[in-house]
Amino acid sequence: MSELRFFDCWCRVGPRSIVHPRSFHDTATLVGAMKYYGIAKALAYHSFARENSPAQGNALLAEELRAYPAIAPVWTVMPHHTGEFAEPDRLAPMMAAAGVRAVTMFPIEHEYVLSPWNAGALLRAIESGGFPLLLSLEQVTWDGLHDILERYPGLNVVMCGLHYAINRNIYALLQEFPRLFLETSGVMAHRGIEDVCARFGARRLVFGSGMPVMAGGAAVSMVLYAAISEEEKAMIAHGNLERLLEGVQA
């Protein structure tokens, strides 16, 4: 659809317990959709890791993506205290061995809190390894997000799954915390992408689609037709995410 190269930060693979109308779950279809929309590469987590067990879902993810080199794995992580997940000091070498350079968390669905006494060691390990944390807005409160950004100043947080009117809260956070980034598919206010670029710079936006639940074409179009420079579009489409991944220390 365009010569602009896209690198999608926010996809998922694997069957889901609730299938949204006209969505899909098989990875081959996702890759076909990526090609159609001009998305060259993507990051993806596994639905089983979100809806059931992070450890087992991450193992399924490695197997699922073996035949799809255009999609890089995102591990779903959680605190280790119950023995369901690896200790934080083992996380970086395990992810390096698995080719993982980004993580996500689902504290609401997995029923744990992100407070320092519970998730602090995990968040410090993610921060020290330079792994971008892809965090859906529905998984954290605004105050909780502020607390994470304040306590772990070296942590790169990409907020995903956004919605209308987020600017009334997130602009204050963007102003205060330079390592906070926005996934683009939910920046849906009128001229929202343009406004973020004007206020904070294009470096704060990372392209994401939310496929296969959300529509990839809409996400691509938002960047293609934004009233910003071609250089800014390239930063958003792939450059910013590539820069974040280059910062991984593992």
C-alpha positions in Angstrom: 0.0 0.0 0.0 2.9 2.3 0.6 6.7 2.5 0.3 6.8 3.4 4.0 8.0 0.4 6.0 6.0 -0.5 9.1 7.2 -2.4 12.2 4.1 -3.3 14.3 4.7 -3.4 18.1 1.3 -4.6 19.2 0.0 -8.0 17.8 -1.0 -11.3 19.3 -1.1 -14.9 18.0 -2.8 -18.0 19.1 -6.5 -19.0 19.7 -8.5 -16.7 22.1 -11.3 -17.7 24.5 -13.4 -14.9 23.0 -13.3 -14.4 19.3 -14.3 -11.0 18.1 -16.4 -10.9 14.9 -14.4 -10.9 11.7 -11.1 -11.3 13.6 -8.8 -14.4 13.3 -6.2 -16.2 15.3 -4.0 -18.2 13.0 -0.5 -16.8 12.4 -0.5 -17.4 8.7 -3.5 -15.1 8.3 -1.7 -12.5 10.4 1.3 -12.6 8.1 -0.9 -12.3 5.1 -2.6 -9.2 6.6 0.8 -7.7 7.4 1.9 -8.1 3.8 -1.4 -6.6 2.5 -1.0 -3.5 4.7 2.7 -3.0 4.1 3.8 -4.1 7.6 7.2 -5.7 7.2 7.8 -6.9 10.7 5.8 -7.2 14.0 6.2 -8.0 17.6 3.6 -10.4 19.1 2.7 -12.1 22.3 0.7 -15.4 22.7 -3.0 -15.3 23.7 -2.5 -18.4 26.0 0.1 -16.3 27.9 -2.4 -13.6 28.5 -5.5 -15.7 29.2 -3.9 -18.7 31.0 -0.2 -19.2 31.9 2.5 -16.8 30.9 5.3 -19.4 31.1 3.4 -22.0 29.0 2.2 -19.3 26.6 5.7 -18.1 26.0 6.8 -21.6 25.2 3.9 -21.9 22.8 4.9 -18.6 21.2 8.4 -19.8 20.4 7.0 -22.9 18.7 4.3 -20.9 16.8 6.7 -18.3 15.4 9.4 -20.8 14.3 8.1 -20.7 10.7 7.4 -16.9 10.7 10.6 -14.9 10.9 8.8 -11.6 10.2 7.3 -11.8 13.7 9.5 -11.4 16.8 8.4 -12.8 20.2 7.1 -10.7 23.1 7.2 -12.5 26.4 4.4 -12.1 28.9 6.0 -11.8 32.3 4.7 -11.8 35.9 6.1 -11.8 39.5 7.8 -15.0 40.5 6.7 -15.5 44.1 4.3 -18.4 43.5 6.8 -20.3 41.3 4.7 -19.9 38.2 7.3 -17.8 36.5 11.1 -17.5 36.6 13.0 -15.3 39.1 13.8 -11.8 37.9 17.6 -12.4 37.9 17.1 -15.3 35.4 14.8 -13.4 33.1 17.4 -11.6 30.9 19.5 -14.7 30.0 16.3 -16.7 29.3 14.9 -14.1 27.0 18.3 -13.6 25.2 18.4 -17.3 24.6 14.8 -17.2 23.2 15.5 -14.1 21.0 13.1 -12.0 23.1 13.7 -8.2 23.2 10.4 -6.9 24.6 7.9 -7.9 27.3 4.3 -7.3 28.2 2.3 -7.7 31.4 -1.4 -8.3 32.2 -1.7 -7.7 36.0 -5.5 -7.2 35.9 -6.1 -10.5 34.1 -3.5 -12.4 36.1 -4.7 -10.8 39.4 -1.5 -9.3 40.8 -0.5 -5.8 41.6 2.4 -3.8 40.3 3.4 -2.4 43.7 7.1 -2.5 44.5 6.6 -5.1 47.2 5.2 -7.5 44.6 6.5 -6.6 41.2 9.5 -4.3 42.0 12.2 -6.9 41.4 10.6 -7.8 38.1 10.3 -4.2 36.9 13.9 -3.5 38.0 15.1 -6.5 36.0 13.2 -5.3 32.9 14.6 -1.8 33.4 18.2 -2.9 33.8 18.0 -5.1 30.7 16.6 -2.3 28.6 13.6 -4.3 27.5 10.7 -2.2 26.3 7.5 -2.8 28.4 4.4 -2.9 26.3 1.6 -2.2 28.7 -2.1 -2.0 27.8 -3.9 1.0 29.3 -6.7 -1.4 30.6 -4.1 -3.1 32.8 -3.0 -0.1 34.9 -4.5 3.0 36.4 -3.2 6.5 35.6 -1.8 6.8 39.2 -0.3 3.3 38.8 1.4 4.3 35.6 2.8 7.4 37.1 4.2 5.4 40.0 5.9 2.9 37.6 7.4 5.7 35.6 8.6 7.6 38.7 10.1 4.5 40.4 11.8 3.1 37.4 13.2 6.1 35.5 15.2 3.9 33.1 12.2 1.8 32.0 10.9 2.3 28.5 7.1 2.0 28.6 5.0 1.8 25.5 1.4 2.4 26.3 -0.9 0.3 24.1 -4.6 -0.1 23.5 -5.3 3.6 24.0 -8.6 5.4 23.3 -10.2 8.8 22.8 -9.5 11.6 25.2 -6.3 10.0 26.6 -4.5 13.3 26.1 -6.3 14.8 29.2 -4.2 12.5 31.4 -1.3 11.2 29.3 0.0 14.6 28.2 1.0 15.4 31.7 2.9 12.1 31.9 4.6 12.6 28.5 5.7 16.0 29.8 7.3 14.5 32.9 8.7 11.2 31.7 10.8 11.0 28.6 10.7 7.2 28.4 7.0 7.0 28.0 5.8 6.2 24.5 2.4 5.8 22.8 1.3 3.0 20.5 -0.4 4.7 17.7 -3.6 2.7 16.9 -5.5 4.2 19.8 -4.3 7.8 19.4 -7.7 8.6 17.8 -8.4 12.2 18.8 -8.8 14.6 15.8 -5.2 15.2 14.6 -4.0 13.3 17.6 -0.8 12.0 16.0 0.0 15.5 14.7 -0.6 17.0 18.1 1.7 14.6 19.9 4.4 15.3 17.3 4.0 19.0 17.7 4.1 18.9 21.5 6.5 16.1 22.3 8.1 15.1 19.1 7.6 12.1 16.8 10.0 10.0 18.8 7.2 9.4 21.4 5.0 7.5 19.0 5.4 3.8 18.1 3.4 2.2 15.4 1.0 -0.6 16.5 -2.1 -2.1 15.0 -3.7 -4.4 17.7 -4.2 -7.1 15.1 -5.9 -9.5 14.8 -8.6 -8.0 17.1 -8.2 -4.5 15.6 -8.0 -3.5 11.9 -4.5 -3.2 10.5 -5.6 -0.9 7.7 -6.9 1.7 10.0 -3.7 1.8 12.0 -1.5 2.1 8.9 -3.8 4.8 7.4 -3.5 7.0 10.5 0.2 7.3 10.0 0.2 7.4 6.2 -2.3 10.3 6.1 -1.1 12.3 9.1 -0.1 15.9 8.3 3.5 15.4 9.4 6.8 15.1 7.5 8.0 12.0 5.8 10.9 11.8 8.3 8.4 11.8 11.2 6.3 9.1 9.5 9.4 6.9 9.1 10.2 7.4 12.8 6.8 6.4 13.9 6.4 3.6 11.4 9.6 1.7 12.3 12.4 3.9 13.5 11.3 4.5 17.1 10.6 0.8 17.8 13.9 -0.2 16.2 15.7 2.3 18.4 14.0 0.9 21.5 14.9 -2.7 20.7 18.6 -1.7 20.0 18.8 -0.6 23.6 18.2 -4.1 25.0 21.3 -5.1 27.0 20.7 -8.9 27.0 
